[in-house]
Amino acid sequence: MSKFADETAEMLNEIALNGFTDDQYGSVDEHGWFGLILEHKAIITEDSQGFFDYGIFDTAQIARDQFNQIVSSLESLDQE
């Protein structure tokens, strides 16, 4: 069960649950799950404890760039 800090977090989670992420990476069982929602310029994440968090960016491109950095960093950790 997810734990939400506010209404925006709940709304973004609902979008993700309905399959409307533009990209996603990871698993709650590993480093956490990350989703990209370009329409809302947001990156969302959920950990193994069910805690849900998000970041909102000024543009969709900035959100995409940040998401790509997260993925790159996690892939580097997995290769160690």
C-alpha positions as YAML, in Angstrom:
chain: A
units: angstrom
residues:
- id: 1
  name: MET
  ca: [0.00, 0.00, 0.00]
- id: 2
  name: SER
  ca: [1.42, 3.35, -1.02]
- id: 3
  name: LYS
  ca: [1.89, 6.24, 1.35]
- id: 4
  name: PHE
  ca: [1.32, 9.72, -0.03]
- id: 5
  name: ALA
  ca: [2.56, 13.06, 1.20]
- id: 6
  name: ASP
  ca: [-0.16, 15.12, -0.52]
- id: 7
  name: GLU
  ca: [-2.90, 15.20, -3.16]
- id: 8
  name: THR
  ca: [-0.41, 15.72, -6.00]
- id: 9
  name: ALA
  ca: [1.35, 12.50, -5.02]
- id: 10
  name: GLU
  ca: [-1.97, 10.63, -5.04]
- id: 11
  name: MET
  ca: [-2.88, 12.06, -8.45]
- id: 12
  name: LEU
  ca: [0.50, 11.12, -9.98]
- id: 13
  name: ASN
  ca: [0.25, 7.62, -8.50]
- id: 14
  name: GLU
  ca: [-3.19, 7.19, -10.04]
- id: 15
  name: ILE
  ca: [-1.78, 8.21, -13.45]
- id: 16
  name: ALA
  ca: [1.00, 5.64, -13.10]
- id: 17
  name: LEU
  ca: [-1.38, 2.89, -11.97]
- id: 18
  name: ASN
  ca: [-3.47, 3.51, -15.08]
- id: 19
  name: GLY
  ca: [-0.41, 2.92, -17.26]
- id: 20
  name: PHE
  ca: [0.21, 6.49, -18.33]
- id: 21
  name: THR
  ca: [3.92, 6.81, -17.58]
- id: 22
  name: ASP
  ca: [6.10, 7.78, -20.52]
- id: 23
  name: ASP
  ca: [8.97, 5.73, -19.19]
- id: 24
  name: GLN
  ca: [9.79, 3.67, -16.12]
- id: 25
  name: TYR
  ca: [12.76, 1.96, -14.56]
- id: 26
  name: GLY
  ca: [13.60, -0.28, -11.63]
- id: 27
  name: SER
  ca: [11.69, -2.25, -9.09]
- id: 28
  name: VAL
  ca: [10.49, -1.53, -5.58]
- id: 29
  name: ASP
  ca: [12.43, -4.65, -4.55]
- id: 30
  name: GLU
  ca: [15.77, -3.22, -5.69]
- id: 31
  name: HIS
  ca: [16.69, 0.50, -5.75]
- id: 32
  name: GLY
  ca: [13.10, 1.62, -6.06]
- id: 33
  name: TRP
  ca: [10.74, 2.11, -8.98]
- id: 34
  name: PHE
  ca: [10.94, 5.33, -11.02]
- id: 35
  name: GLY
  ca: [8.38, 6.65, -13.48]
- id: 36
  name: LEU
  ca: [8.40, 9.60, -15.86]
- id: 37
  name: ILE
  ca: [5.19, 11.52, -16.61]
- id: 38
  name: LEU
  ca: [6.04, 14.12, -19.24]
- id: 39
  name: GLU
  ca: [2.57, 15.72, -19.35]
- id: 40
  name: HIS
  ca: [3.01, 16.77, -15.71]
- id: 41
  name: LYS
  ca: [6.78, 17.28, -15.97]
- id: 42
  name: ALA
  ca: [7.19, 14.82, -13.11]
- id: 43
  name: ILE
  ca: [9.36, 11.97, -11.94]
- id: 44
  name: ILE
  ca: [7.72, 9.64, -9.47]
- id: 45
  name: THR
  ca: [9.24, 6.94, -7.28]
- id: 46
  name: GLU
  ca: [8.12, 4.23, -4.92]
- id: 47
  name: ASP
  ca: [10.29, 2.21, -2.54]
- id: 48
  name: SER
  ca: [9.94, -1.24, -1.00]
- id: 49
  name: GLN
  ca: [8.16, 0.26, 2.01]
- id: 50
  name: GLY
  ca: [5.42, 1.69, -0.23]
- id: 51
  name: PHE
  ca: [6.56, 5.28, 0.17]
- id: 52
  name: PHE
  ca: [5.76, 7.34, -2.90]
- id: 53
  name: ASP
  ca: [7.58, 10.56, -3.78]
- id: 54
  name: TYR
  ca: [7.77, 12.86, -6.76]
- id: 55
  name: GLY
  ca: [9.59, 15.80, -8.28]
- id: 56
  name: ILE
  ca: [8.07, 18.40, -10.59]
- id: 57
  name: PHE
  ca: [10.35, 20.15, -13.10]
- id: 58
  name: ASP
  ca: [10.12, 23.39, -15.10]
- id: 59
  name: THR
  ca: [9.92, 21.60, -18.45]
- id: 60
  name: ALA
  ca: [9.28, 18.11, -19.77]
- id: 61
  name: GLN
  ca: [12.81, 18.09, -21.21]
- id: 62
  name: ILE
  ca: [14.34, 18.76, -17.81]
- id: 63
  name: ALA
  ca: [12.23, 15.96, -16.34]
- id: 64
  name: ARG
  ca: [13.40, 13.61, -19.13]
- id: 65
  name: ASP
  ca: [17.05, 14.60, -18.59]
- id: 66
  name: GLN
  ca: [16.79, 14.02, -14.83]
- id: 67
  name: PHE
  ca: [15.08, 10.67, -15.38]
- id: 68
  name: ASN
  ca: [17.86, 9.61, -17.76]
- id: 69
  name: GLN
  ca: [20.46, 10.59, -15.12]
- id: 70
  name: ILE
  ca: [18.67, 8.49, -12.49]
- id: 71
  name: VAL
  ca: [18.56, 5.49, -14.82]
- id: 72
  name: SER
  ca: [22.22, 5.90, -15.73]
- id: 73
  name: SER
  ca: [23.23, 6.12, -12.05]
- id: 74
  name: LEU
  ca: [21.21, 3.03, -11.11]
- id: 75
  name: GLU
  ca: [22.59, 1.05, -14.05]
- id: 76
  name: SER
  ca: [26.10, 1.94, -12.86]
- id: 77
  name: LEU
  ca: [25.28, 0.65, -9.35]
- id: 78
  name: ASP
  ca: [23.93, -2.59, -10.78]
- id: 79
  name: GLN
  ca: [27.17, -3.17, -12.69]
- id: 80
  name: GLU
  ca: [29.35, -2.88, -9.59]
...
